[in-house]
Amino acid sequence: MGSRLMVMGQPNLIIFAETLHGMAKENHDLLVVTSDSRGSGKLSEFSDDFPDQIIEVGVAEQNLVGVSAGLASMGKHVYAVSPTCFLTTRALEQIKNDVAYSNNPVKLIGISAGVSYGSLGTTHHSLHDYAALLSINNIDIVAPADNLETRKAVKASLDYKKPIYLRFGKRPMPNLHDEDAVFEIGKAIPLMPEKEVYDVVILAIGEPLVPAYHAANTLVEQGYSVDLLSVHTLRPFDENAILESARRSKVVITVEEHSVNGGLGSRTASLLMQNGVFRPMKIIGIPDEYTVTGSQEEIFAHYGITADGIVHTAKMLLEQ
Amino acid sequence: MSILNKISTSEGKIAELEYKSILYREEILKIVRHAGAGHTGGSLSCVDILNVLYNHLMDITPSNFSKIDRDHYVHSKGHSVEALYVVLLDQGFFSREELYKIEKYESPFIGHPSNAVPGVEQNTGALGHGLSLTVGMALADKLDGRDNRFFTLLGDGELAEGSNWEACESASHYELDNLVAIIDRNDLQITGLTEDVMSLEPLRDKFEAFGFAVREVNGHQIADLLDIFDQLPFEADKPNLIIAHTIKGRGVSFIENQVHWHHKVPNDDEFQLAMDEFAEAKIAWEQKNG
């Protein structure tokens, strides 16, 4: 824990595909369903090595999810892989009814999530998916940040008994955790040494955990006491860990690659308010406006989803 | 005592099933009346199809329902749930007492199929979902080398949903000859004639163009339904589609072909008139079958 030289890893999507490849050998009931998305999903090798375990439905996301639900209802371990923007919007009614409501335990894999597609524009961004899925009952929501979280989340998903949504970006991610870090769906992972009190607690989900990590260490170097949690799971939400951390802290910051409405920040604010934990708070994410054009990195910089942006936000909150 | 006890005095399957259809229709009206809600017209149009499916064709029983290795059914036109409830009741999936809690607080018997009800496989009600679900289920059976059959009943108005045609593509691409889609072609939807609201014809050509083996049948003639179902699978490596020509509201003279009976509930007089017609139908059946 604490500041250390980080080793650059792979894009989480590659780790997803590798992990799936490893599991498919032993599990003939493991099926991947794609909507002309095997290349984007880094599944070409899977397709070559397990041609009987990949099902193509063409560019047809509603059918992707409906067929996946039917397969899952017959006992298959189904990974429905599609760009997040299409999977969780075009097929939202199939997710709601055929997967969640019917309780067909599909694993929905949202690839190139958030603003991963950068300059491809709003059609290809997914800044709504946490909000949409959080308001639908019976689907768990996980956005792993680094390769370790990805590997462990994918392994845990195989025998998961209920519908689950996994969200992945596409850029290479540094390894933020020690190899022996404990990952459990629904359990936030602390990344800083535990203290009695904190100046600031930072909660981050998915790829923005990286700038959050750098921000936390910068703040520590400047003499602040900081807690940082990787809140990789939005449902089930690790309420106890977040409440405990916020109670010990002066201010709270959340960071996510999602609309500031309806994601980690909203969920956290709701949790804190309803439990009487009143703290100055800032939700860092994509605001309610036409998203600025540019690469993922440029969009992050524009909206302060950077180490500097988070440090600045923390100091502002502490000065209030 | 249930009016839907198995008939012991039948003279052959056709007569037996014809009598069941009268009883089913009577029960549908009673359920709709009891619940104060329901899709009367569509349930009456599809009930003969369900009758033949459950009593003759499909291997789906309360005792094998928890198993995967059996036939499967998805009620894609979920609004016509009263017809499904009546047939499942007759199969012994639940008691009449349980069913008559329909639409009451905490009852699993709601206005669309829910798998909280024994015998219901997939939750439906939003249109255009059943065919994709059935494709997935049929595909799983093929992958596992089993030879069960997968049935789904679609409404004709439902076919305007584009998701159906995505599902059609995959059904033929994967050569799902174990899949049987049945269209309850009663020509009406909630607003009016399907051909006025959004024309479907040439319906047969469309499904054939999508790679289905298509047959058409009178969806109320038990003998014809038995005959067509016994011809399954129609062609090698092709998904099967049956256009069942039906009459919305079939079996009650003043409900037949009346668009406003889509989800109308009979009042006292209408209910009694319907019961009188069922009584007459039973007499006619007895005279015919001695």
Chai-1 contact restraints between the chains, C-beta under 6 A:
chainA,res_idxA,chainB,res_idxB,connection_type,confidence,min_distance_angstrom,max_distance_angstrom,comment,restraint_id
A,V57,B,S170,contact,1.0,0.0,6.0,A-B,restraint_1
A,A60,B,E166,contact,1.0,0.0,6.0,A-B,restraint_2
A,Q62,B,S163,contact,1.0,0.0,6.0,A-B,restraint_3
A,Q62,B,E166,contact,1.0,0.0,6.0,A-B,restraint_4
A,N63,B,S132,contact,1.0,0.0,6.0,A-B,restraint_5
A,N63,B,E166,contact,1.0,0.0,6.0,A-B,restraint_6
A,N63,B,A167,contact,1.0,0.0,6.0,A-B,restraint_7
A,N63,B,S170,contact,1.0,0.0,6.0,A-B,restraint_8
A,G66,B,H129,contact,1.0,0.0,6.0,A-B,restraint_9
A,G66,B,S132,contact,1.0,0.0,6.0,A-B,restraint_10
A,G66,B,L133,contact,1.0,0.0,6.0,A-B,restraint_11
A,V67,B,S132,contact,1.0,0.0,6.0,A-B,restraint_12
A,V67,B,V135,contact,1.0,0.0,6.0,A-B,restraint_13
A,V67,B,G136,contact,1.0,0.0,6.0,A-B,restraint_14
A,A69,B,L133,contact,1.0,0.0,6.0,A-B,restraint_15
A,G70,B,L133,contact,1.0,0.0,6.0,A-B,restraint_16
A,G70,B,G136,contact,1.0,0.0,6.0,A-B,restraint_17
A,G70,B,M137,contact,1.0,0.0,6.0,A-B,restraint_18
A,L71,B,G136,contact,1.0,0.0,6.0,A-B,restraint_19
A,L71,B,A140,contact,1.0,0.0,6.0,A-B,restraint_20
A,M74,B,I68,contact,1.0,0.0,6.0,A-B,restraint_21
A,M74,B,M137,contact,1.0,0.0,6.0,A-B,restraint_22
A,M74,B,A140,contact,1.0,0.0,6.0,A-B,restraint_23
A,G75,B,I68,contact,1.0,0.0,6.0,A-B,restraint_24
A,K76,B,A140,contact,1.0,0.0,6.0,A-B,restraint_25
A,E93,B,A126,contact,1.0,0.0,6.0,A-B,restraint_26
A,N97,B,A126,contact,1.0,0.0,6.0,A-B,restraint_27
A,N97,B,H129,contact,1.0,0.0,6.0,A-B,restraint_28
A,D98,B,H129,contact,1.0,0.0,6.0,A-B,restraint_29
A,D98,B,L133,contact,1.0,0.0,6.0,A-B,restraint_30
A,Y101,B,N123,contact,1.0,0.0,6.0,A-B,restraint_31
A,S102,B,Q122,contact,1.0,0.0,6.0,A-B,restraint_32
A,S102,B,N123,contact,1.0,0.0,6.0,A-B,restraint_33
